[in-house]
Amino acid sequence: MRLASVVLIASVLAVPACASDVWVFLKDGRVGWGDPSSDPMVLTFDDKSTATVPKSSISFQRTREEVDYGVAAIASDFMHGRKFTEGQKQLGILGASAVPQLLECLKSTDLVMRAAGVFGLQFCWASAAEEPVLKSFAQDKETRLVALEALTRHVSEEKLATHFKNLADDENLEIAALLFPMVDRYFPDETNKRILRVLGDEKYCADALVRLSHYFSPELSEHMLKLAAAPDPKLRRGGVVGLIAELSGDDAVRSRVLELLKDANPELREIAAEYALWLAQDADVPLLKQACESEKDSYVRAALNGALALVAARSQGSSEAKAALLKELRSGQVIEPLFLYQTHEYATKLDYLKRAGKLQEFIDSPSKGTRSSTFGDAVEIPVAAAADWMPPLRDYFDPRRASYGTKVKGALSVFAGSVHIGDDCSWGNELRTVVAAAPGVVRLAGHIFSWGHIVVIEHKLSDGSAVCSLYAHLSPALSVKPGDIVKAGQRIGCIGRSHTVDNGGYYAHLHFGIHRGVYMTPDEHWVSGYVNTARWDHGDHTWVDPQIFLKGMMESKN
């Protein structure tokens, strides 16, 4: 029986009689190379580190020949389109021990064999694989995408960006566009040449979408408008996000973007309404009111009402002051630096927080100047009956998502070993409209570095008890301030831009939490996205699963 068929039950197989060096598979998942005849034994791992461990920690062991034979069988199955799921699991168990044989596949002149080797390296890794797979990416068009997938799974993005820096300007636009998002995060081109090259080709412009919101240069507006008119809804939405980031709001641009309020796609109507919230003027009010009166989608209607409120507020201010502020906002740095919470922060992050405040001033957000203000006064809170509850954004429910209650793995995470007590959702949807999940009073609205812009609403349930809903990683365009009484479905903000000070340094998403009990001030340290494992195991926290809670409330009304 070959190893490919038995590795998953390897603990019951006989141990080789030979006591020479072998691959040793520990019960904790580590794979090392050494002589298991002694107790304790010394093992060497892929990173050249060593460890002394007792023989009792062994799960199973194999000679190099046995592992190579088994991996060759797995690669053969891949080549013939067989047993993909089983092979992936087995390579995950074999880990670094499988890499030498897969690297032999990369040396083959047979394209299918090389592809099988690169594919297998997605599921197991050793440092020795990095250089051959990088070479495979650069030279082998047929396996390029698989090679990139293997690299991004096992090598840090910043390290890869350093490797690929020159290739992002390769004369082959297929390669340059593929690497653009990664390289541009760490090595942005302030001349705009790189992004203009990608945006200028219809075949590859989609590769620029994830970076558009970091660019403030008016030079890109023409390309954003082309995207906003493209057949693909994702391109159209991305173009509008880019126009908002650039604060591109002259008459011609506004007219073309607001035409999307008539689009059949509610996501496009929603982003057009968000654009209006930032940049619409008094002359646009009749169009916005007409769109709002005929709108059936609750999230688009919430965004339109939010836009009308801010346009009305802006009309009370000085047009000269607004023009001066717009000029200031558009005359600074053309690309906002990458901001990753506690891992890739930068010295000027306070400058970008100040910029967020100026953006709030420019759009007349009710939260301008509040930073992280809280409201603790006694107030009559409207009852949030079961019929009042709704998801905080469109397409919220997903039974496959298991964000709440997930234990964080990986030593590089600042939250490693803790348990996530909120629901991270709507990944990648920058500036998607976020609404109040139920009527209540806004207790917190502002900015906290670990959260970005954040809103907390306290609700009173029919039985007299209280819960709080938390919405984090938002943009500066908040529609509420502490003390506001809100209705269910009322716009409170939108998802912040990826990897910015705006959203706390995370990839764009909404962190939605439900806390049992009345609002407590942040000084009491209850506003948290994680608890340690001991607290989780003992139920020593006040958070509940938002999807289960919302479903329970919404189903109980029927």
C-alpha positions as CSV (number, residue, x, y, z in Angstrom):
1,M,0.0,0.0,0.0
2,R,1.5,3.3,-1.0
3,L,2.0,6.3,1.4
4,A,-0.6,8.4,-0.6
5,S,-3.3,6.0,0.6
6,V,-2.2,5.5,4.2
7,V,-0.7,8.7,5.5
8,L,-4.0,9.7,7.2
9,I,-3.9,6.6,9.3
10,A,-0.1,6.6,9.7
11,S,-0.2,6.3,13.5
12,V,-1.1,2.6,13.2
13,L,1.6,1.7,10.7
14,A,4.8,0.0,11.7
15,V,7.8,2.1,12.4
16,P,10.9,1.4,10.3
17,A,13.4,-0.8,12.0
18,C,16.3,1.3,10.8
19,A,17.4,3.9,13.4
20,S,19.1,6.2,10.9
21,D,17.8,9.8,10.2
22,V,14.2,9.9,9.1
23,W,11.3,12.3,8.8
24,V,9.6,12.5,12.2
25,F,6.0,13.7,12.4
26,L,5.1,15.1,15.8
27,K,1.7,15.0,17.4
28,D,1.6,18.8,17.5
29,G,1.8,18.9,13.6
30,R,5.5,19.8,13.3
31,V,7.7,17.9,10.9
32,G,11.5,17.5,11.6
33,W,14.5,15.5,10.4
34,G,16.6,13.5,12.8
35,D,17.4,10.2,14.6
36,P,14.5,9.0,16.7
37,S,16.5,6.1,18.2
38,S,17.4,8.2,21.3
39,D,15.0,9.5,23.9
40,P,14.8,12.5,24.0
41,M,15.6,13.1,20.4
42,V,17.0,16.2,18.6
43,L,15.1,17.3,15.4
44,T,16.0,19.9,12.8
45,F,13.1,21.8,11.2
46,D,12.8,23.7,8.0
47,D,13.8,27.0,9.4
48,K,17.1,25.4,10.7
49,S,15.9,25.5,14.3
50,T,16.3,22.5,16.4
51,A,14.3,21.0,19.3
52,T,14.8,18.3,21.8
53,V,11.6,16.3,22.3
54,P,10.6,13.0,23.9
55,K,9.9,10.0,21.7
56,S,6.3,9.9,23.2
57,S,5.6,13.1,21.1
58,I,6.0,11.2,17.8
59,S,2.9,10.6,15.7
60,F,4.7,8.6,13.1
61,Q,7.9,8.5,11.1
62,R,9.0,7.8,7.6
63,T,12.3,7.4,5.7
64,R,13.1,9.9,3.0
65,E,12.5,7.2,0.3
66,E,9.0,6.4,1.7
67,V,8.0,10.0,1.7
68,D,9.4,10.6,-1.8
69,Y,7.5,7.6,-3.1
70,G,4.2,8.7,-1.6
71,V,4.6,12.3,-2.8
72,A,5.4,11.1,-6.4
73,A,2.2,9.1,-6.3
74,I,0.2,12.2,-5.1
75,A,1.8,14.2,-7.9
76,S,0.9,11.5,-10.4
77,D,-2.8,11.7,-9.3
78,F,-2.7,15.5,-9.7
79,M,-1.3,15.1,-13.2
80,H,-4.1,12.7,-14.2
81,G,-6.8,14.9,-12.5
82,R,-7.5,12.5,-9.6
83,K,-7.9,12.7,-5.8
84,F,-7.3,16.4,-5.5
85,T,-9.0,16.7,-2.1
86,E,-7.3,13.6,-0.6
87,G,-3.9,14.7,-2.0
88,Q,-4.2,18.2,-0.6
89,K,-4.9,16.8,2.9
90,Q,-2.0,14.4,2.7
91,L,0.5,17.1,1.6
92,G,-0.7,19.2,4.5
93,I,0.2,16.4,6.9
94,L,3.5,15.7,5.2
95,G,4.5,19.4,5.3
96,A,8.2,20.2,4.7
97,S,9.0,16.5,4.1
98,A,7.0,16.6,0.8
99,V,8.8,19.5,-0.7
100,P,12.0,17.9,-2.0
101,Q,10.0,15.5,-4.3
102,L,7.7,18.3,-5.5
103,L,10.7,20.4,-6.3
104,E,11.9,17.5,-8.5
105,C,8.7,17.9,-10.5
106,L,9.6,21.6,-11.1
107,K,12.8,20.4,-12.9
108,S,10.9,18.4,-15.4
109,T,10.5,19.3,-19.1
110,D,6.9,18.0,-18.9
111,L,4.6,21.0,-18.4
112,V,1.9,18.9,-16.7
113,M,4.4,17.5,-14.2
114,R,5.7,21.0,-13.4
115,A,2.1,22.2,-12.9
116,A,1.5,19.3,-10.5
117,G,4.6,20.2,-8.5
118,V,3.6,23.9,-8.2
119,F,0.0,23.0,-7.4
120,G,1.2,20.6,-4.6
121,L,3.4,23.4,-3.1
122,Q,0.2,25.3,-2.2
123,F,-0.5,22.8,0.5
124,C,3.0,22.1,1.9
125,W,6.1,24.4,2.1
126,A,9.7,24.7,3.0
127,S,12.1,27.6,2.6
128,A,13.9,25.7,-0.1
129,A,10.8,26.1,-2.3
130,E,10.8,29.9,-2.4
131,E,13.4,30.4,-5.1
132,P,12.3,27.7,-7.5
133,V,8.7,28.8,-7.3
134,L,9.7,32.4,-7.9
135,K,11.6,31.3,-10.9
136,S,8.6,29.3,-12.1
137,F,6.4,32.4,-11.9
138,A,8.8,34.5,-13.9
139,Q,9.5,32.0,-16.6
140,D,6.5,29.7,-16.9
141,K,3.3,31.3,-18.2
142,E,1.3,28.1,-17.9
143,T,1.9,27.7,-14.2
144,R,2.1,31.4,-13.3
145,L,-1.2,31.8,-11.4
146,V,-0.7,28.6,-9.5
147,A,2.9,29.7,-8.5
148,L,1.6,33.0,-7.3
149,E,-1.1,31.2,-5.2
150,A,1.6,29.0,-3.6
151,L,3.8,32.0,-2.9
152,T,1.1,34.2,-1.4
153,R,0.0,31.3,0.9
154,H,3.5,30.8,2.3
155,V,5.5,34.0,1.9
156,S,4.7,37.3,3.5
157,E,3.2,39.8,1.1
158,E,5.7,42.5,1.8
159,K,8.6,40.1,1.0
160,L,6.9,39.1,-2.2
161,A,6.4,42.7,-3.1
162,T,10.1,43.3,-2.7
163,H,10.8,40.3,-5.0
164,F,8.3,41.5,-7.6
165,K,9.0,45.2,-7.5
166,N,10.7,45.3,-10.9
167,L,8.3,42.9,-12.5
168,A,5.4,45.4,-11.7
169,D,6.9,47.5,-14.4
170,D,7.5,44.6,-16.8
171,E,7.0,45.2,-20.5
172,N,4.6,42.3,-20.4
173,L,1.4,44.0,-19.0
174,E,-0.1,40.6,-18.2
175,I,2.6,40.2,-15.5
176,A,2.7,43.8,-14.5
177,A,-1.0,44.0,-13.9
178,L,-1.1,40.7,-12.0
179,L,1.5,42.0,-9.6
180,F,0.3,45.6,-9.4
181,P,-2.0,45.4,-6.4
182,M,0.6,43.7,-4.2
183,V,3.6,45.9,-5.3
184,D,1.6,49.1,-5.2
185,R,0.7,48.5,-1.5
186,Y,4.4,48.6,-0.5
187,F,6.0,50.5,-3.3
188,P,3.5,53.0,-4.7
189,D,4.4,55.0,-7.7
190,E,3.7,58.7,-7.0
191,T,4.1,59.5,-10.7
192,N,0.9,57.6,-11.4
193,K,2.6,55.9,-14.4
194,R,2.1,52.4,-13.2
195,I,-1.6,52.7,-12.3
196,L,-2.3,54.7,-15.5
197,R,-0.8,51.9,-17.5
198,V,-3.0,49.3,-15.9
199,L,-6.1,51.4,-16.0
200,G,-5.5,52.2,-19.7
201,D,-6.0,48.6,-20.8
202,E,-9.5,47.2,-20.7
203,K,-8.2,43.7,-20.4
204,Y,-6.3,44.4,-17.1
205,C,-8.0,47.5,-15.5
206,A,-9.8,45.3,-13.0
207,D,-6.4,44.6,-11.4
208,A,-6.3,48.2,-10.2
209,L,-9.6,48.2,-8.4
210,V,-8.4,47.3,-5.0
211,R,-6.0,50.3,-5.0
212,L,-8.2,53.0,-6.5
213,S,-9.4,54.3,-3.1
214,H,-5.8,55.1,-2.1
215,Y,-5.3,57.6,-5.0
216,F,-6.3,61.2,-4.6
217,S,-4.9,62.5,-7.9
218,P,-7.3,64.3,-10.3
219,E,-5.2,62.9,-13.1
220,L,-7.0,59.6,-12.8
221,S,-10.6,61.0,-12.9
222,E,-11.0,60.4,-16.7
223,H,-10.1,56.7,-16.2
224,M,-12.4,56.4,-13.2
225,L,-15.3,57.8,-15.3
226,K,-14.5,55.2,-18.0
227,L,-14.7,52.5,-15.3
228,A,-18.0,53.9,-14.0
229,A,-19.4,53.4,-17.5
230,A,-18.0,49.9,-18.1
231,P,-20.4,46.9,-18.7
232,D,-19.0,45.0,-15.6
233,P,-20.8,46.2,-12.4
234,K,-17.6,45.6,-10.4
235,L,-15.7,48.0,-12.6
236,R,-18.5,50.6,-12.5
237,R,-18.7,50.4,-8.7
238,G,-14.9,50.6,-8.4
239,G,-14.8,53.7,-10.7
240,V,-17.2,55.5,-8.4
241,V,-15.2,54.5,-5.3
242,G,-12.2,56.0,-7.0
243,L,-14.0,59.2,-7.8
244,I,-15.1,59.6,-4.2
245,A,-11.5,59.1,-3.0
246,E,-10.4,61.8,-5.4
247,L,-13.3,64.1,-4.4
248,S,-14.0,64.5,-8.1
249,G,-17.3,66.4,-8.1
250,D,-17.5,68.9,-10.9
251,D,-20.8,69.3,-12.8
252,A,-19.9,66.8,-15.6
253,V,-18.7,64.1,-13.2
254,R,-21.7,64.4,-10.9
255,S,-24.1,64.2,-13.8
256,R,-22.6,61.0,-15.1
257,V,-22.3,59.3,-11.7
258,L,-25.8,60.3,-10.6
259,E,-27.1,58.6,-13.7
260,L,-26.4,55.4,-11.9
261,L,-29.3,56.1,-9.5
262,K,-31.4,54.8,-12.4
263,D,-29.4,51.6,-12.8
264,A,-31.1,48.2,-12.3
265,N,-28.4,47.0,-10.0
266,P,-29.0,48.1,-6.4
267,E,-25.3,48.0,-5.5
268,L,-24.6,50.6,-8.2
269,R,-27.5,52.8,-7.1
270,E,-26.2,52.5,-3.5
271,I,-22.6,53.6,-4.4
272,A,-24.1,56.5,-6.5
273,A,-26.0,57.6,-3.4
274,E,-22.9,57.3,-1.4
275,Y,-21.1,59.5,-4.0
276,A,-24.0,62.0,-3.6
277,L,-23.5,62.0,0.2
278,W,-19.9,63.1,-0.3
279,L,-20.1,65.4,-3.3
280,A,-23.7,66.3,-4.4
281,Q,-24.7,70.0,-4.4
282,D,-28.0,71.9,-4.0
283,A,-28.7,71.6,-7.7
284,D,-28.8,67.8,-7.3
285,V,-31.4,67.8,-4.6
286,P,-34.5,67.4,-6.9
287,L,-32.9,64.4,-8.6
288,L,-32.0,62.8,-5.2
289,K,-35.5,63.4,-3.9
290,Q,-37.1,61.8,-7.0
291,A,-34.8,58.8,-6.7
292,C,-35.5,58.4,-3.0
293,E,-39.3,58.5,-3.5
294,S,-39.2,55.8,-6.1
295,E,-36.5,53.6,-4.5
296,K,-37.6,50.2,-3.2
297,D,-34.3,49.0,-1.8
298,S,-33.9,49.9,1.8
299,Y,-30.1,50.3,1.8
300,V,-30.2,52.6,-1.3
301,R,-33.0,54.6,0.3
302,A,-30.9,54.9,3.5
303,A,-27.9,56.2,1.5
304,L,-30.1,58.7,-0.4
305,N,-31.7,60.0,2.8
306,G,-28.2,60.3,4.3
307,A,-27.1,62.2,1.2
308,L,-30.0,64.6,1.3
309,A,-29.3,65.4,5.0
310,L,-25.7,66.2,4.4
311,V,-26.4,68.2,1.2
312,A,-28.8,70.3,3.3
313,A,-26.2,70.8,6.0
314,R,-23.6,71.8,3.4
315,S,-25.9,74.4,1.9
316,Q,-25.8,76.3,5.2
317,G,-22.0,76.7,5.1
318,S,-19.7,79.0,3.2
319,S,-19.1,78.0,-0.4
320,E,-15.8,79.8,-0.4
321,A,-14.6,77.9,2.8
322,K,-15.7,74.6,1.2
323,A,-13.8,75.4,-2.0
324,A,-10.7,76.3,0.0
325,L,-11.0,73.0,2.0
326,L,-11.4,71.0,-1.2
327,K,-8.3,72.6,-2.7
328,E,-6.4,71.7,0.5
329,L,-7.6,68.1,0.4
330,R,-6.7,67.7,-3.2
331,S,-3.3,69.3,-3.1
332,G,-1.6,66.9,-0.7
333,Q,0.0,63.5,-1.2
334,V,-1.4,61.7,-4.2
335,I,-1.2,58.2,-2.7
336,E,-2.2,57.3,0.9
337,P,0.4,55.0,2.4
338,L,-0.4,51.4,3.4
339,F,-1.6,51.2,7.1
340,L,-1.8,47.8,8.7
341,Y,-2.7,47.9,12.4
342,Q,0.3,47.3,14.6
343,T,2.3,45.7,11.8
344,H,2.8,48.4,9.1
345,E,2.0,51.7,10.6
346,Y,3.8,54.9,9.6
347,A,5.0,58.1,11.2
348,T,2.4,60.3,9.5
349,K,-0.7,58.4,10.5
350,L,-1.8,61.3,12.7
351,D,-1.7,63.5,9.5
352,Y,-4.2,61.1,7.9
353,L,-6.4,61.1,10.9
354,K,-6.4,64.9,10.6
355,R,-7.3,64.5,7.0
356,A,-10.2,62.3,7.9
357,G,-11.4,65.1,10.2
358,K,-11.1,67.6,7.3
359,L,-13.1,65.2,5.1
360,Q,-15.8,65.2,7.8
361,E,-15.8,69.0,7.8
362,F,-16.0,69.1,4.0
363,I,-19.0,66.8,3.8
364,D,-20.6,68.3,7.0
365,S,-20.7,64.9,8.8
366,P,-22.6,65.3,12.2
367,S,-19.6,63.6,13.8
368,K,-17.0,66.2,12.7
369,G,-14.8,67.1,15.6
370,T,-16.1,64.4,17.9
371,R,-13.1,61.9,17.5
372,S,-14.2,59.3,20.0
373,S,-17.0,61.1,21.8
374,T,-19.5,59.1,23.9
375,F,-22.9,60.0,25.2
376,G,-23.8,58.7,28.6
377,D,-26.9,60.8,29.5
378,A,-30.1,59.2,30.5
379,V,-32.6,59.3,27.6
380,E,-35.8,57.7,26.7
381,I,-34.7,54.9,24.2
382,P,-37.3,53.7,21.8
383,V,-38.3,50.0,22.1
384,A,-36.6,47.8,19.5
385,A,-39.3,45.2,18.9
386,A,-38.6,42.0,17.0
387,A,-40.2,43.5,13.9
388,D,-37.7,46.4,14.0
389,W,-34.5,44.5,13.5
390,M,-32.7,44.2,10.2
391,P,-29.2,43.3,8.9
392,P,-26.7,46.2,9.1
393,L,-25.9,46.0,5.3
394,R,-27.0,44.1,2.2
395,D,-26.3,40.4,1.7
396,Y,-25.4,40.1,5.3
397,F,-26.5,36.5,6.2
398,D,-24.1,33.8,5.2
399,P,-24.2,30.4,7.0
400,R,-20.7,29.6,5.7
401,R,-19.2,32.5,7.6
402,A,-17.9,31.5,11.0
403,S,-16.3,34.8,12.1
404,Y,-17.9,34.9,15.6
405,G,-16.2,32.4,18.0
406,T,-13.2,31.8,15.7
407,K,-9.9,31.3,17.5
408,V,-7.1,33.4,15.9
409,K,-4.1,31.3,14.7
410,G,-0.7,32.4,13.5
411,A,2.1,33.9,15.6
412,L,2.2,37.0,13.5
413,S,-1.2,38.2,14.5
414,V,-1.4,40.6,17.5
415,F,-4.6,38.7,18.4
416,A,-3.1,35.2,18.2
417,G,-4.6,32.8,20.8
418,S,-7.7,35.0,21.4
419,V,-11.3,34.4,20.2
420,H,-13.2,36.7,17.9
421,I,-16.5,38.0,19.4
422,G,-17.9,39.9,16.5
423,D,-19.0,39.1,12.9
424,D,-16.6,40.3,10.2
425,C,-18.6,40.6,7.0
426,S,-18.8,42.2,3.5
427,W,-15.1,41.8,2.9
428,G,-13.7,44.1,0.2
429,N,-16.8,46.3,-0.2
430,E,-15.3,49.7,0.4
431,L,-17.9,52.4,1.1
432,R,-20.9,50.0,1.3
433,T,-23.8,51.6,3.2
434,V,-24.2,50.6,6.8
435,V,-27.5,51.1,8.7
436,A,-28.7,50.9,12.2
437,A,-29.9,47.3,12.9
438,A,-32.7,48.6,15.1
439,P,-34.0,51.8,16.7
440,G,-31.9,53.1,19.6
441,V,-29.6,55.9,20.8
442,V,-26.1,56.5,19.5
443,R,-23.7,56.2,22.5
444,L,-20.4,56.3,20.7
445,A,-19.5,57.8,17.3
446,G,-15.9,58.7,16.4
447,H,-12.5,57.2,15.7
448,I,-10.3,54.7,17.7
449,F,-7.0,53.7,16.2
450,S,-7.6,50.0,16.7
451,W,-11.1,50.2,15.2
452,G,-11.1,53.1,12.8
453,H,-14.4,55.0,12.7
454,I,-16.9,53.3,15.0
455,V,-20.5,53.6,16.1
456,V,-22.2,52.0,19.1
457,I,-26.0,52.1,19.5
458,E,-27.9,51.1,22.6
459,H,-31.2,49.4,22.1
460,K,-34.1,48.7,24.5
461,L,-35.8,45.3,23.9
462,S,-39.5,44.6,24.4
463,D,-38.8,42.9,27.8
464,G,-37.1,45.9,29.1
465,S,-33.5,44.6,28.8
466,A,-30.8,46.3,26.7
467,V,-28.4,45.3,24.0
468,C,-25.8,47.4,22.1
469,S,-24.9,47.0,18.5
470,L,-21.3,47.9,17.4
471,Y,-20.3,48.9,13.9
472,A,-16.6,49.3,13.2
473,H,-14.0,49.9,10.5
474,L,-16.1,52.6,9.0
475,S,-15.2,55.6,6.8
476,P,-15.2,59.2,8.1
477,A,-18.6,59.7,6.4
478,L,-20.6,59.1,9.6
479,S,-24.2,60.2,9.5
480,V,-24.8,60.2,13.3
481,K,-23.3,61.7,16.4
482,P,-23.5,60.7,20.1
483,G,-27.0,61.3,21.5
484,D,-28.8,60.9,18.2
485,I,-32.0,58.7,18.3
486,V,-32.0,56.5,15.2
487,K,-34.5,54.4,13.4
488,A,-34.0,50.9,12.1
489,G,-32.5,51.1,8.6
490,Q,-31.2,54.6,9.1
491,R,-27.8,55.2,7.5
492,I,-25.1,55.5,10.2
493,G,-22.0,55.3,7.9
494,C,-20.3,53.1,5.3
495,I,-17.4,50.6,5.2
496,G,-14.0,52.3,5.3
497,R,-11.3,52.1,2.7
498,S,-8.9,49.1,3.0
499,H,-5.7,49.5,4.9
500,T,-6.1,53.1,6.0
501,V,-6.3,55.0,9.2
502,D,-9.9,55.5,8.4
503,N,-10.8,51.9,9.1
504,G,-8.1,51.0,11.6
505,G,-5.6,49.4,9.2
506,Y,-7.7,46.4,8.0
507,Y,-8.9,45.1,4.7
508,A,-12.3,46.7,4.0
509,H,-15.1,45.0,6.0
510,L,-17.6,45.6,8.7
511,H,-17.1,44.3,12.2
512,F,-20.6,43.9,13.6
513,G,-21.1,43.0,17.3
514,I,-24.0,42.5,19.6
515,H,-23.4,43.1,23.3
516,R,-25.8,42.1,26.0
517,G,-26.5,44.9,28.5
518,V,-26.5,48.7,28.6
519,Y,-23.8,50.9,27.2
520,M,-20.7,51.2,29.3
521,T,-18.0,53.8,28.6
522,P,-14.9,52.6,26.6
523,D,-12.9,53.3,29.8
524,E,-14.4,50.1,31.2
525,H,-12.7,48.2,28.3
526,W,-15.8,46.4,27.1
527,V,-15.6,47.6,23.5
528,S,-13.5,44.7,22.2
529,G,-13.3,42.5,19.2
530,Y,-11.6,39.6,21.0
531,V,-11.5,37.9,24.4
532,N,-8.8,35.5,25.6
533,T,-9.5,31.8,25.4
534,A,-10.0,31.3,29.1
535,R,-12.8,34.0,29.2
536,W,-14.4,32.5,26.1
537,D,-14.3,28.9,27.5
538,H,-16.0,30.2,30.8
539,G,-18.5,32.4,29.0
540,D,-17.0,35.4,30.8
541,H,-18.0,38.0,28.2
542,T,-21.1,39.9,27.1
543,W,-21.1,39.2,23.4
544,V,-23.4,37.0,21.3
545,D,-23.3,35.7,17.8
546,P,-24.8,38.5,15.6
547,Q,-26.1,36.2,12.9
548,I,-27.9,34.0,15.4
549,F,-29.2,37.0,17.3
550,L,-30.5,38.8,14.3
551,K,-32.1,35.7,12.8
552,G,-33.8,35.0,16.1
553,M,-35.2,38.5,16.3
554,M,-36.4,38.6,12.7
555,E,-37.9,35.2,12.8
556,S,-39.8,35.8,16.0
557,K,-41.9,38.5,14.4
558,N,-43.5,36.0,12.0
